[in-house]
Amino acid sequence: MSVFDQLIDQDQVIKVLKEAVLASVSQGDRGQQMTHAWIFTGPAGSGRSNAAVAFATALVCPAGGCNQCAQCLSVTTGSHPDVELIRTEGLSIKVDEIRDLIIRASWAPSVSNYRVVVIEDADRLTESAANALLKVIEEPGLRTVWLLCAPTLTDVLPTIRSRCRNLTLITPSARAITKLLIENDNISQELAEFAAHTSQGHIGIARHLATNEESRKSRLTTLKIPLMVRDVSTARAESDSKNRNELELASLKQAWGSTGSKLIAGGAKVIKDLEKEQKIRSTRFVRDYLDRALLDLAVFYRDVLLFQSNLKTLITNTDSLDTITKCANSNPLGKSLQVIQSIFVTRENLARNAAPLLALEALMCKIK
């Protein structure tokens, strides 16, 4: 079993990556098939970060990604000394983080032929962070490989993408996702098919829907009561974030010898820094939850449009057919299209850091 087996419907990408791994092993140094910097692009849920991690694993594995040896398993658990996985939970990746990363990336490999750095959200690099990264990509080390992930090439600085090899992943088919859920997660045929179609090709969301009943209930609530999408989404996000924050604070205070309201010297600053990071993370959680709810709502109104166009066999949310029918009968055809356009404008505004409450209130006014 290979590390590339987890990539669904990405035959061409797998072929290129295997050739690169083979070239790096057989030639010692990088050949034509291998380069020091790559950009993995593709729609949300296509598995671009999974592809990057699989490639990183194959590069440090003596067998080219067997998925069984200690090297492969340590990458999976995030403990491999030569593989750096950068996953941000904040709104952006700051220049200080990249500078620290560049220093670590300059070290010689410990146990492998390569030192590999995977940046999952390269589109979140600040301008100064991207410029710092550009310098090291322009002057690469002999044994360091950079793997960047972003939705599209335009999300990365032109000067960076011009120095990287691009691999574009496609949206996996519903059939392939269904098969994955059945074989890997022991999901029933009916539920796997439902999750695969509802997720619109997003593997992570499909798995979450198939394995989390609360997520399925939340989605139904969003579809049945569109005007309450803000309340439903932010409440869930804020609840998840609050629980995590409380556990982290309690653990950190205990580590710094908290006795009542007192901390040992330096503890107060550490707590303050953590609270600042938690605030940034909470903001992203809320935006991510809202974005997913808006996508669900857009698919719902797409189904309404299909119903009104007498294309009922193409409807995705078959479990909400009654709600779709009522909405289709009470709104003109043009209104459904206008609502879909307004939803995507709202998503763009939120991505540009618009105030969530104001953006959603504007959307609800248009829907109403």
PLY file of the C-alpha trace (Angstrom):
ply
format ascii 1.0
element vertex 368
property float x
property float y
property float z
element edge 367
property int vertex1
property int vertex2
end_header
0.00 0.00 0.00
1.39 3.39 -1.03
1.01 6.80 0.63
-0.50 7.97 -2.67
-3.45 5.57 -2.36
-5.26 8.11 -0.18
-5.45 10.58 -3.09
-8.84 10.17 -4.73
-9.31 10.63 -8.50
-5.88 12.23 -8.92
-4.20 9.80 -11.31
-2.21 12.42 -13.24
-0.94 14.10 -10.07
0.09 10.74 -8.59
1.96 9.87 -11.81
3.97 13.13 -11.68
4.79 12.75 -7.99
5.91 9.13 -8.35
8.20 10.12 -11.23
9.67 12.90 -9.09
10.30 10.53 -6.18
11.91 7.99 -8.50
14.14 10.69 -10.04
15.24 11.94 -6.62
16.26 8.43 -5.55
17.86 7.12 -8.75
19.81 10.28 -9.62
20.84 11.30 -6.12
20.47 14.96 -7.02
17.37 16.51 -8.54
16.73 15.56 -12.16
14.25 17.03 -14.61
11.33 15.40 -12.81
12.32 16.78 -9.42
12.54 20.40 -8.28
13.03 22.24 -5.00
9.63 24.02 -4.86
6.09 22.91 -5.69
2.63 24.48 -5.50
-0.39 22.21 -5.04
-3.60 23.93 -6.13
-7.18 22.79 -6.43
-10.70 23.42 -5.13
-11.52 23.02 -1.46
-11.69 19.37 -0.48
-9.76 18.11 -3.50
-6.95 16.94 -1.21
-4.16 19.35 -2.12
-2.64 19.26 1.40
-2.98 15.47 1.46
-1.08 15.31 -1.83
1.68 17.53 -0.44
2.02 15.45 2.75
2.01 12.21 0.73
4.79 13.60 -1.48
6.78 14.70 1.58
6.38 11.22 3.06
7.55 9.54 -0.13
10.64 11.78 -0.30
11.83 10.78 3.18
10.81 7.13 2.93
13.57 4.70 1.86
11.00 2.79 -0.20
9.41 5.86 -1.81
6.28 5.98 0.34
5.46 2.48 1.53
3.13 3.82 4.27
4.35 1.12 6.66
7.88 2.01 7.80
8.82 4.19 10.77
9.61 7.12 8.46
6.14 7.12 6.91
4.35 6.70 10.22
6.31 9.50 11.87
5.29 11.93 9.10
1.66 10.93 9.64
1.92 11.68 13.35
3.83 14.91 12.76
6.98 13.74 14.53
9.42 13.25 11.65
12.58 15.37 12.24
13.00 16.20 8.54
9.39 17.09 7.67
7.90 20.39 8.80
4.10 20.73 8.55
2.83 24.32 8.79
-0.90 24.45 9.56
-2.26 27.78 10.67
-5.43 28.23 12.71
-5.18 32.00 12.47
-6.25 34.43 9.78
-2.73 34.76 8.35
0.85 33.48 8.51
3.13 36.21 9.87
6.65 37.07 8.74
8.19 36.06 12.11
6.82 32.53 11.68
8.34 32.27 8.21
11.71 33.60 9.35
11.86 31.00 12.12
10.82 28.36 9.60
13.55 29.38 7.14
16.19 28.92 9.84
14.96 25.41 10.63
14.66 24.55 6.93
18.33 25.43 6.38
19.47 22.61 8.66
20.81 19.46 7.04
18.46 16.43 7.00
18.75 14.26 10.10
17.77 10.80 8.88
16.60 11.31 5.28
17.87 12.53 1.94
15.68 15.63 2.07
14.34 18.19 4.48
10.74 18.92 3.41
8.56 21.87 4.39
4.80 21.75 3.77
2.85 25.03 4.06
-0.83 24.09 3.88
-2.25 27.63 3.67
0.21 29.50 1.46
-2.63 31.81 0.43
-2.67 33.13 4.02
0.90 34.41 3.92
1.11 38.13 4.64
2.95 40.21 2.04
6.08 40.47 4.20
5.97 36.73 4.96
5.62 35.90 1.26
8.60 38.13 0.42
10.70 36.41 3.07
9.74 33.03 1.64
10.54 34.21 -1.89
14.14 34.89 -0.97
14.79 31.36 0.23
12.98 29.82 -2.77
15.18 31.94 -5.07
18.29 30.60 -3.32
17.33 27.00 -2.46
19.37 24.65 -0.34
20.62 21.47 -1.96
18.51 19.21 0.28
15.44 21.30 1.11
12.10 20.93 -0.70
9.24 23.44 -0.30
5.65 22.29 -0.83
3.03 25.06 -0.85
-0.74 24.58 -0.95
-3.28 27.16 -2.15
-6.73 27.21 -3.79
-5.40 28.79 -7.03
-2.11 30.09 -8.42
-3.40 33.67 -8.20
-3.52 33.27 -4.40
0.29 33.17 -4.35
2.73 35.96 -5.26
3.63 35.84 -9.00
7.33 35.86 -8.11
6.85 32.76 -5.93
4.71 30.77 -8.33
7.11 31.49 -11.21
9.80 29.59 -9.28
7.63 26.59 -8.37
6.25 23.64 -10.26
2.47 23.60 -10.16
0.22 20.56 -9.75
-3.52 21.13 -9.97
-5.88 18.64 -8.32
-9.44 18.08 -9.52
-12.68 17.73 -7.56
-13.13 14.02 -6.75
-16.23 12.31 -8.12
-19.13 11.39 -5.84
-18.61 7.73 -6.75
-14.95 7.80 -5.65
-15.79 9.55 -2.36
-18.58 7.05 -1.69
-16.16 4.18 -2.20
-13.62 5.82 0.12
-16.17 6.25 2.92
-17.39 2.69 2.63
-13.94 1.07 2.52
-11.98 3.31 4.90
-14.64 4.49 7.38
-17.10 1.55 7.33
-19.99 3.87 6.39
-23.19 2.33 5.03
-23.84 2.58 1.30
-26.82 4.91 1.69
-25.14 7.31 4.10
-21.90 7.32 2.09
-23.77 8.23 -1.11
-25.67 10.99 0.70
-22.50 12.50 2.20
-20.58 12.27 -1.10
-23.28 14.07 -3.09
-24.04 16.65 -0.40
-20.39 17.59 0.10
-20.06 18.66 -3.55
-16.74 16.85 -3.90
-15.19 17.95 -0.59
-13.66 14.82 0.95
-13.28 16.28 4.45
-16.86 17.54 4.62
-18.16 14.25 3.22
-16.35 12.32 5.97
-17.59 14.76 8.62
-21.21 14.47 7.45
-20.98 10.69 7.29
-19.50 10.29 10.77
-21.10 13.17 12.69
-24.84 13.14 13.25
-24.75 16.62 14.82
-23.26 18.00 11.61
-26.09 16.50 9.57
-28.68 18.02 11.90
-26.99 21.43 11.73
-27.02 21.29 7.94
-30.74 20.48 7.86
-31.46 23.39 10.18
-29.56 25.71 7.87
-31.50 24.52 4.85
-34.90 24.67 6.54
-34.42 28.07 8.13
-32.14 30.08 5.78
-32.79 33.34 7.60
-31.26 31.86 10.77
-28.03 30.80 9.10
-26.00 33.33 11.11
-27.33 32.20 14.47
-26.96 28.51 13.72
-23.40 28.75 12.36
-21.78 31.17 14.78
-23.30 29.49 17.82
-21.65 26.18 16.89
-18.33 27.81 16.07
-18.24 29.90 19.23
-19.18 26.91 21.38
-16.41 24.72 19.92
-13.87 27.52 20.24
-14.87 28.38 23.82
-14.52 24.78 25.03
-11.09 24.43 23.45
-9.92 27.78 24.83
-10.95 26.89 28.38
-9.07 23.58 28.25
-5.93 25.25 26.90
-5.97 27.98 29.53
-6.48 25.52 32.37
-3.63 23.34 31.11
-1.27 26.31 30.67
-2.02 27.72 34.12
-1.33 24.34 35.65
1.97 24.13 33.76
2.98 27.54 35.12
2.23 26.59 38.69
-1.06 28.42 39.17
-2.12 28.67 42.81
-5.43 30.42 43.03
-5.06 33.69 41.13
-1.24 33.75 41.23
1.25 32.53 38.63
4.99 32.17 38.85
7.13 34.86 37.21
6.51 35.13 33.45
3.24 33.23 33.56
1.02 36.26 33.09
2.67 37.15 29.77
2.36 33.59 28.49
-1.35 33.56 29.39
-1.85 36.91 27.65
-0.13 35.66 24.49
-2.28 32.52 24.47
-5.48 34.55 24.85
-4.43 36.71 21.92
-3.85 33.64 19.73
-7.17 32.16 20.86
-9.00 35.33 19.83
-7.48 35.17 16.34
-8.29 31.46 16.07
-11.87 32.00 17.21
-12.34 34.63 14.50
-11.21 32.13 11.88
-13.43 29.39 13.31
-16.48 31.63 13.02
-15.60 32.66 9.45
-15.00 29.03 8.42
-18.32 27.91 9.88
-20.14 30.79 8.20
-18.49 30.01 4.88
-19.62 26.39 5.07
-23.17 27.42 5.97
-23.25 29.86 3.06
-22.07 27.12 0.71
-24.88 24.87 1.98
-27.32 27.70 1.37
-25.97 28.30 -2.14
-26.41 24.61 -3.01
-29.95 24.77 -1.59
-30.89 27.68 -3.87
-29.20 25.91 -6.78
-31.56 23.01 -6.10
-34.47 25.47 -6.03
-33.33 26.77 -9.42
-33.10 23.22 -10.79
-36.59 22.46 -9.47
-37.97 25.58 -11.15
-36.22 24.58 -14.39
-37.81 21.10 -14.27
-34.42 19.39 -13.71
-35.37 17.60 -10.51
-33.11 14.60 -11.16
-30.06 16.85 -10.65
-31.09 18.04 -7.19
-28.43 17.45 -4.53
-30.40 17.93 -1.28
-32.96 15.24 -1.89
-33.55 14.95 1.86
-34.91 18.54 1.85
-37.20 18.19 -1.17
-40.26 19.52 0.70
-38.44 22.71 1.68
-37.06 23.10 -1.85
-40.55 22.67 -3.32
-42.07 25.32 -1.05
-39.28 27.79 -1.79
-39.49 27.12 -5.54
-43.25 27.71 -5.58
-43.04 30.95 -3.61
-40.17 32.62 -5.53
-39.74 33.51 -9.23
-36.96 31.86 -11.23
-34.87 35.04 -11.42
-34.96 35.50 -7.65
-33.20 32.17 -7.03
-30.35 33.15 -9.34
-30.03 36.56 -7.66
-29.85 34.93 -4.23
-27.05 32.57 -5.36
-25.08 35.54 -6.71
-25.62 37.45 -3.45
-24.41 34.48 -1.39
-21.13 34.29 -3.30
-20.62 38.04 -3.02
-21.08 37.67 0.75
-18.48 34.87 0.85
-16.01 37.10 -0.97
-16.69 39.97 1.44
-16.13 37.71 4.45
-12.88 36.47 2.93
-11.77 40.11 2.77
-12.41 40.52 6.50
-15.78 42.24 6.27
-17.71 42.37 9.56
-19.64 39.06 9.62
-22.81 40.52 11.17
-23.06 43.38 8.66
-22.27 41.13 5.68
-24.92 38.59 6.68
-27.53 41.21 7.46
-27.01 42.65 3.96
-27.46 39.18 2.49
-30.60 38.48 4.50
-32.11 41.79 3.32
-31.53 40.77 -0.29
-33.02 37.31 0.27
-36.04 38.80 2.01
0 1
1 2
2 3
3 4
4 5
5 6
6 7
7 8
8 9
9 10
10 11
11 12
12 13
13 14
14 15
15 16
16 17
17 18
18 19
19 20
20 21
21 22
22 23
23 24
24 25
25 26
26 27
27 28
28 29
29 30
30 31
31 32
32 33
33 34
34 35
35 36
36 37
37 38
38 39
39 40
40 41
41 42
42 43
43 44
44 45
45 46
46 47
47 48
48 49
49 50
50 51
51 52
52 53
53 54
54 55
55 56
56 57
57 58
58 59
59 60
60 61
61 62
62 63
63 64
64 65
65 66
66 67
67 68
68 69
69 70
70 71
71 72
72 73
73 74
74 75
75 76
76 77
77 78
78 79
79 80
80 81
81 82
82 83
83 84
84 85
85 86
86 87
87 88
88 89
89 90
90 91
91 92
92 93
93 94
94 95
95 96
96 97
97 98
98 99
99 100
100 101
101 102
102 103
103 104
104 105
105 106
106 107
107 108
108 109
109 110
110 111
111 112
112 113
113 114
114 115
115 116
116 117
117 118
118 119
119 120
120 121
121 122
122 123
123 124
124 125
125 126
126 127
127 128
128 129
129 130
130 131
131 132
132 133
133 134
134 135
135 136
136 137
137 138
138 139
139 140
140 141
141 142
142 143
143 144
144 145
145 146
146 147
147 148
148 149
149 150
150 151
151 152
152 153
153 154
154 155
155 156
156 157
157 158
158 159
159 160
160 161
161 162
162 163
163 164
164 165
165 166
166 167
167 168
168 169
169 170
170 171
171 172
172 173
173 174
174 175
175 176
176 177
177 178
178 179
179 180
180 181
181 182
182 183
183 184
184 185
185 186
186 187
187 188
188 189
189 190
190 191
191 192
192 193
193 194
194 195
195 196
196 197
197 198
198 199
199 200
200 201
201 202
202 203
203 204
204 205
205 206
206 207
207 208
208 209
209 210
210 211
211 212
212 213
213 214
214 215
215 216
216 217
217 218
218 219
219 220
220 221
221 222
222 223
223 224
224 225
225 226
226 227
227 228
228 229
229 230
230 231
231 232
232 233
233 234
234 235
235 236
236 237
237 238
238 239
239 240
240 241
241 242
242 243
243 244
244 245
245 246
246 247
247 248
248 249
249 250
250 251
251 252
252 253
253 254
254 255
255 256
256 257
257 258
258 259
259 260
260 261
261 262
262 263
263 264
264 265
265 266
266 267
267 268
268 269
269 270
270 271
271 272
272 273
273 274
274 275
275 276
276 277
277 278
278 279
279 280
280 281
281 282
282 283
283 284
284 285
285 286
286 287
287 288
288 289
289 290
290 291
291 292
292 293
293 294
294 295
295 296
296 297
297 298
298 299
299 300
300 301
301 302
302 303
303 304
304 305
305 306
306 307
307 308
308 309
309 310
310 311
311 312
312 313
313 314
314 315
315 316
316 317
317 318
318 319
319 320
320 321
321 322
322 323
323 324
324 325
325 326
326 327
327 328
328 329
329 330
330 331
331 332
332 333
333 334
334 335
335 336
336 337
337 338
338 339
339 340
340 341
341 342
342 343
343 344
344 345
345 346
346 347
347 348
348 349
349 350
350 351
351 352
352 353
353 354
354 355
355 356
356 357
357 358
358 359
359 360
360 361
361 362
362 363
363 364
364 365
365 366
366 367
